[in-house]
Amino acid sequence: MCGIAGFFDTKADYVSAKEKWEAVLKQMNRRQKHRGPDEDGIYLCRNCGLAHVRLSIIDLAGGQQPMVKSAGGHEWAIVYNGEIYNMRQLRKELEEEGVEFSTNSDTEVILAGYMEHGADFVRKLNGIFAFAIWDGRKHKLYLFRDRLGVKPCFYAKRGQGILFSSEIKGILCYPGMEARADKEGLCEILGLGPAKTYGKGVFRGVSEVIPGHFLECGEDGIKEHCYWKLESRPHEESWEETAEKMQFLVEDAVKLQMLSDVPVCTFLSGGVDSSLVTAICGRELQRQGKTLDTYSFDFKDNHIHFQANSFQPSQDRPWVDKVKEHVGTAHHYLECRNEELYDRLFEAVDARDLPCMADVESSMLYFCQKVAKRHKVTLTGECADEIFGGYPWFHKKECFEADTFPWSMDFGPRTMLLRDEVAEELPLEAYAREAYYRTIEETPVLEGEKPEEKRRREISYLNLKWFMQTLLDRMDRTSMHSGLEARVPFADHRIVEYAWNVPWDMKCHEGVVKGLLRAAGKDYLPHGVLYRKKSPYPKTYDPAYEQLLRGKMREIVEDGSEPVNVLVDGKKVREFMERPSDYARPFYGQLMAGPQLLAYLLQVNYWLKEYEVRLV
């Protein structure tokens, strides 16, 4: 896994000022060195510059980038972030076509495939990726992003060209780029955050390559192409056939994603998603005479302060113990203290380049840093709830009928602490509503489908395009900031495509939440684990952590120089902090309630100050 960056301009002659532009590429690499601590490299030609930092996973000796190939007097160059899980099959096909390889890397498979088949070769890739290809014959730069958006790719138009980077920070270090936020950017932060609209970078002038799309940049400008999207069609297989097919897809995805020249591990919470990934992975390693390392996460003394509620009914530890014994893993229990959780609130902003999921994100950052000391690759259970309908808002009547994002139905917390003039000037609720309607209109429909099933599709599509993307961003930034590659088997596009058209009464077979996934895992897990009621990623319930947040927030609102005071009303914030916390009434998702609102505002303040964001 790696970090990529670069720039392109048909009118430029970068080579005429070689030292200057090589220095820019090296600076882009330095800003993203956390994504690739093992190696780095740059490539510069007349119209294009490419930069790359590498976390060595595949072909440790021969996978250096940028990778360059020549033919017919022209050069092709690639910088690539990701993993292609079907690389061996694709390599074999290309070799049968006469292609010769000089490395064992998936990077060369992509570049050779592009040279043979053009941009359409991306359709053959099964993996997570963002990559840029300079085509010296066409004098064009191409930017590709994977189907589900597991790997990031941001860009900004600049003069007659474009600059790009895995993370926004790489773009902001380009000469002349400023960190600016206009009304739209503030609506993203305050009206949708920690989510953001797909395709947008929040900072003014920064955009994002949409998942399943690629950009073609040349003399005639920048063209956007969609190479993959969901399609709705009738599902004609029986329940038994459906469960069998899903079992094969999940097994195959996990096994494919174990591809690595370094040892892999898994995150294990004791829930059905991570437990199933762990069981498949563990069994496969046992066949090779190896033992799987697993990691679980919690907070210091959380068993003392834990408060069961409808969103988080049970703790993970007992279930983790059951799975580690059943699979036979070498398990590691990791705990985070209040001080570590608070300190990484701001490092999490550095990782995301934006305010994010508060302590839900800072804790993941802490845990990834711990895991990265022993491993470079981990498999996780992310995305199963969005794909198979595991969240409460798939099932609750008020969420099903809500005319808004079902994970963020209460808009009050987003406006109640703002200055009156800010709340009046920023159309936060209207902005969020428009984003919601735009996604609803995009939802692929099936002609003749009943209204209830049509609504199921809408909620599923909202989850895939919004909630899942927020969690994928969280997983990528926290892991890659730590030099750890996190893989998400459930985001295999074959699983997503198949599950998309499975009727709800099969996904929720016999009224069991995620019944289809549980049926797919019947040969791998004990019944109790397989049918455990969902309990999301843990969060701290320690009142001392909330007191720490309140103390820091009080300092900020009393200091008129802190930038967030331009947005929030100090009196309203102080009154809010005097009220008792409501842990069972989140303002975003299942985990972000009262304490997380304070933490989010602390992150907003840090973001405005550290990134020197100019409000325009």
N, C-alpha and C positions, 0 to 999 in steps of 0.2 A: 504494500500500500504506500501511497506517495502523495506528493503535492506538485501541482503543475501551475505554470504561469507563462505569460508571454504577451506579445503584441504583434500587430500586423497593420501595414498601411501600403496601399498600392503606389502612393506618391512618394514614399520615403526612400531614402538611401541610408540605411542604418550603418552600412559598412564604412561609409565616408567619415563617420564619427564613431568608429569601432569601440574605443575605450569607454566613451560615455555610455553607449547602449549596453555593452557587456557589464558595466558597473550597475546599470539599472536591473538587468536580469539577475545579477548576483544579490542585489538587495531584495528582490522579490523572493529569491531562495532563502535568504536569511530570515525573512519575516515568516516563512512557513517551514523552517527547519524542523520543528516539532513533528511535522507529518512524515518526514523522511530523514531521520538522524544518521543513517548509515552512509549515504553517498549523495553527491549533488553534481549537476552538470548544466551547461548552457549550449545553445546553438544560435548562431547569428548569420543571416544572409541579407541581401539587399532590402527585401521587403518584410522580413519576418524575424522575430526573436523568440526563442523558446527556453524555458527554465524548468528544472526538475530537481526535486529532493526525493530520496528513495529510502523506504523501509524494506529491506531485503527479505522476501518471502519465497519467491520462485526463482530458480536458477541464480543462486547467490553469486556465482562467479561471472556469469555472462549476461546479466539483465540490465546493464547500465543504460541510462538515458541522459539526454535525448538520444534516440536511436535513429541512425541515418542509413538509407539505402540509395544506391545510384543505379540508373539504367538509361541507356540512350542519351547520355549527356545531361540528364536531369537528376535532381535530388528530391527525395521524399524524407521527411523527418517527423518523428512522433514524440510527444510527451504524454504519459498515460498514468492514471491513478485508478487502481481497481484490481479485480481478479476475474479472469475468464475461466469459468469452471469446465466448459467443454473444449478447452484449448487442444487437448490431445486428439479429439475427434476432428476438429477443424484443421489441425496441422496435418493429419493423415490425408484428409481430402485435398489439401493444397499440394502436398507432396505427390499425390497421384496425378495432379495437374501439371507436374513438372517443376514446382517451386522448390528451391534448395534453401535450407536454413543453416545459419552459422551459430545460433544459440538455442537454448531449451526454454526460452522465455515466452510468456503469452504476449508480451509486447511485440515481438517479431511476428507472431501469428496475426495480430491485428494489422500491422503495417503491411505485411505481405498480402494479406487478404484484401486490404484496400487497394493495393497496387494492381491486383488481379481483377477485382470485381467492382471497384469504386465504392461510393458511399453506401450502397445497398448492402455491403457486407455486414454492416452493423446489425442487420436483422437476424443474422446467424448466431450472434453472440449470446451466450447464457452467462450472465455475470453481473457484477456491479462495477461501474466504470464511469469515468469522465476522461476524455482524451482529446488532444488537438493534433491534427495532421497538417503539415505544410506540404502542399502538392506543387513542386517546382515546375512541373510541366504545364499545369493549368494556371500557375501563379495565384493560387487560392489557399486560404486557410479554412479548415473545417473544425468545428467544435461539436463533440458528441457527448450525450449524457444517457445513462442507463434508463430503462423503462419505468422504474418505480422511484427514481431519484435518491438512491441509496448514497451515491457519491455526488458531492457538490460541484458546481461550475458556475462562477459569476463572470459577468463581462460588463464593459462600458464602451460605448461608441466614443471614438476620439478622432476628430478631424475626418479624414477619409478612411479611417480604419477602425480597429477594435483592440482593446486589451482585455485580458482574461486572467483568472486565477481560481484555484480551488477554494480559497477563502477571500473574503472581501478585503482583508488587510493587505493582500498582495496587490490589489488594484490601488489602494489608497497610498501606497508608497511610490507609485508612478509619478514622474514629474508633472506638477500642475494639478493633480487630483486633490480635491478637498473633501473633507467629511462634512457634508451638508444634509440637513433634514428639513423638508418643506412640510406643508400641511398634510400632504398624503403620507409622508413618512411618519409623522406624529400620529396620524390615524392608525397606521399599522401598529405602532408601538403601544398606544393607549387603547385602541378600539378592538384590535385583534390579538395582540401579544399575549403569550409568547409565541403564538402562531404568526405566520405572515402569508401574504398572498403569493401563490406559486407564480414564478416568473419575475417577481420583484425582489430587489435587494435592499429596500428600505432607504438606504442612503440615496440622495438625489443623483440621478445619472447612472446608477448601478442597477443592472438587471441580472436575471438568472436564466440559464438555459433550462427550459421546461423539460421535465422527465419525458422520455420517449421522443425527444426532438433532437435535431442537430442544426447548426448554423453553417451556412456556406458564405464565405466572405471573399469578395473579389472586386474587380474594377467596377462592376455594376451594383455595388453595395452589399448589404447583408440580407440574405434570404433565410427564412426559417422553414424547416421541413419537419413534418411529423412522420416518424417511421413506425410508431406503435401506439395503439389506443385500444381500450376495451370495446368489445362488441357484444351486444345482447342478442341471444338466440335461444330457441327452445332447448330445454334439457330433456333428453329422451331416455336416459338410462334409469334403471331401477335403483332402489335404495342399496341393495347388496352390491350392484355394479359400481355405484357411486362411491360407497365406502371403500371398496377394493381399489378403485382408481386413485382415490385420495391417499390411501395408505402407500401405494407405489410412488406417487408424486412426492410425498413428504420424505419417505425413505431415500429416494433418489436425490432429492435436493440436499439433504444432510450429507450423504456420502460424497456427492460432488463437491460440496463446499469444505470437505476435509482436505482438499488438494492443497498441499503445502510441503516445502522442503524444510520446515521447522515444526516443532511439536505444536499441536493445537490444544485448547482447553475449552470449557464451556462455562457460562454463567448459569447458576442453578438456584432458583427461588423456591422450588417445591411445588410450583403451579404446573398445570398440565403442559403448557407451552415449552418452557425451558426443560422440564423433566423429560418430555418426549425427545427433544433434540439431544439431550444428554444420554438417554437410553440408547438411541440409535448410534450415536457417536461412540459410546462406551462399548457397545457390543462389537462394533467394527474394529476398534482398537484391540479388543480382547482376542479377536481372530489373528491379529498380528503379534500377539504376545506382549501387548503394551497395556498400560493403565492410564485411564483418562484423568486429568486434573480438572477439578471443578471448584467454583468460587461462589459463595453466597454473601449477601450484604445486609447489614443491619446497623443500628445506632447504639452507642454505649448506653446500657441500662434501659433500653427501650421496653424491655419486658416489665419494668416497674411502672412506666408512665403510659403504656399502650392503652388506647381507648377504642374498643371495638365499635364499629358503626356500619351502616349499610354499604359504604364504599370499601371498607377495609375490615372484613369480619374476623380475620384470624392472623396470627403471626406465622412467619415462614419456617422458623427453626425446626419444629417437629417434623414438618413435611420434607425439609431438606435432608434430615437424618434418615427418613424412610427411603428416599431415592438413592442416596449415596450408598446405603447398605444393599439395596436391591441391585444397583448397577455395578457396585464394587469400584467406586472412584476414589482417588486420593483427594480428599476434600479440604478446602481452606476456608475458614470462617473469618470474614473481614468486618471490622466495626469502625464507625466514624464518631468522633467526639464533637461537641458543640463548637469548639474553637476551630477545628479543622473544617467543619461544615460552613461556618461563617466566613473564614478566610478565603475559601474557594468560591464563594459567591461572585467575587470579582474576577478571579481567574477564569471562571466559567464564561463571563462576558468577553474576556480576551479570546477565549477559544471560539465562541460563536460570533464575535464581532457585533453582537446585539444583546440587549437584555433578553433573558431566556427563562427557563423554568425554575428559577430561584433555587432553593435547596434541593429540589428534585434533580436539578442538573449539577449543582456543585457537589452533591454526594456521589453522583455517578462519576464525576471527574476524579474525585478522591479515590474511589474504588478502582478506576481504570489505571491510575498511577501506581497503585499497589500491585495490580495484576501484571502490569507491564514490566515489573522487575524480574518476573519469571517467564513470561510468555510474550510472543509477538502476535499471536492469532487466537481469537476466541469466537465461538459460535453462540448466538443468543436466541431467545424465544420471541424477539420483537415481531410485531405485525400480525400475529395470529388473531388478536381480538378484533382488529379492523377487518380482516378477511373473513373470519368465521362468525362474527357477530357476538363478541364476548362482553362488550361494554353494557352498562345499565341502560344507556340511552337507546340501545336497540330494542329494549323490552318494555320500558316504562311508557305508559299511555301518554303522559304529559310531554315526554320527549318525542315520541313518535309523531305527535300532532303539532309540535312546536314549529312556528314559522321562523326559525332561526337556527344557528348552530346548536345542536343538542347538548354539547359539552360546555356551552357558555351561555346558558339561558338567562342568567341573572346579570343584567347590564349595570345594575346599581353600583357595585364596587368599582367599576371602571370610571365612573364620573363623580362619585360622592366626595372624593378628596381633592378634586381639581379646583383651581380658582374659578370663580363664576365666569369671568371673561374668557377663560380658556375653554370651558365647557360650552359656552355660547358660540365661540369662533370655530371650534373643531366639530364637524358633524360626525362624531364617533359612531353613534348608533346607526345612522343612515349609511355610513361607509361600510359598516359590518353587514348591514342588511343587503346592500347592493352586492357585496362579495358573495354572500350566501345565495342570492337569487341567480347570480351569474353561474355558479357551480351547479345549481339545480337545473338550469337550462341546458347545461352541457351533458347532463346524465344520459347515457345511452339507453333509449327506451326500447321496449319490445312491443310491437303492435298487437293489440288485443289483450294485453296483460291487465289483470284486475287492479283497481286503484290501490289496494293494500300492498300487493306485491310491487307495484310501481314505486310506492313510497319506500319500501324496503330497499329498492335499488338506489333511491335518492340518498337515503341515510348511509348506505354502504359507500356510495361514491363520495359523499362528503368526508367520510372517514378516511378513505384512500387518498384523497387529494389534499386534505388538511391535517387531521389529527395524526395520521400515520407519518406524514411528512415532518411534522414537528418532532415526533419521537425519533425518526430516522436522523434528522439534523442533530438532535441531542446525542444520539449514539455515535455518529460520525465525529462530531467536534470533540466530545469528551475523550473518546478513545484515541483519535489521531493526535490530539494535543498531548497525549501521553506516550505516543509511539507504539500504539496498540491497534491492530486491525480487527474490527468487529464485523463478523459476517452474520447475515440474517436469512437463514434458509427458507422461512415462510414467505419472504419477498421474492422467491423464484417466480418469474412471470408466468410459468406454466400453472403453478398453483393458483395464482391470482386469476388468470383467465378462466380456469375450470370452475373455481369456486364462485366466480361472478355470476354464472348462469345456473348454479344449483338452487332450486327453490328453497324458500325459508323453512318449510316443514321438513326438509332434509338437513339443512344446516343446523336447525334446532330440533333434531329428531326426537320424537316423543316428548317434546317440551323441555328437553335438556339443553341448557345453554352450551353452545359449541358441540352439540351432539355428534356432528359429522367428524370433527377433529378427534374427539374422544374415541369414536369407533375406529378411526384410522390408527390409533395408538394402542389398541387392545392387546396386541402381541408383545408389547414392550413394557407396560407399566402395571403395577398392582391396582386393583379396582379402587381402593381408597384414594390414591393419588390421581388416578385417571378422572375421577368424578369429584375432586375437591372443588368447593365453591371458589370462584375467582376472588383473589385478594391481590391488589395491584402492588407495584414497586413500593417498598417500605419508605416511610418518612418518620422523622422524629416527633415524639409527643412530649418531649421534655420541656416543662414550662420555663426552665432556665434559658433555653435557646430563644424562646419568644421574648423573654426579658432582655436578652442581649440585643435582639433586633430593635426592640422599643427604645433602648438606651441610645443606640446608634442613630436611629431615625430622629429621636428628640434632639440630638446634637445637630443634625443637619437642618431641621426646620428652624432652629434657633440661630443658625449661622446664615445670614442673608447672602453670603457670597457663594453658597452651594447652588449649582445650576438648576437642580430639580425644583427649587423654590419659584422659578419662573412659571412652573406648571401646576404645583400643588399649593393648597391653602394650609398654612401652618396651623391655624386654629382648628380646622377640620381634622387634620392629621392627629393633633393632640387629643381631641375629643374621641376619635376612633380608637386610639391606643388605651383609653380608659375603659373601654367596653370589654366584656369577657369574649374570648375567642370562640369562634364557631368552626370546629374542625369537620363537622358533618355537612357543611354547606359550601362547597368549593365554588370559586368564581371561574375556574378553568379546569376542565377534566375532572378527575376524581381526587386529586391530591392538593390542589392549590386553593387553600382557604385563607382565613384571616392572617396568620403569620406569613404565609407566602406572598400576600399582597404587600406587606411591609418590605419583605425581602426583594420583591420585584421593583419597588420604588427605589430601594437602595441601589439596585443594579442600574436602573435608569439614570440615577444621579452619577454613578461611576462612569457609565457609558458617555454621557454628555461631557464629562470632565476629561476623562482619559483619552477619548478619541477627538477631543476638541471640536465637538460637533457644533457647527454654526447653523442656527435656526433661521431659515429664510422663508 
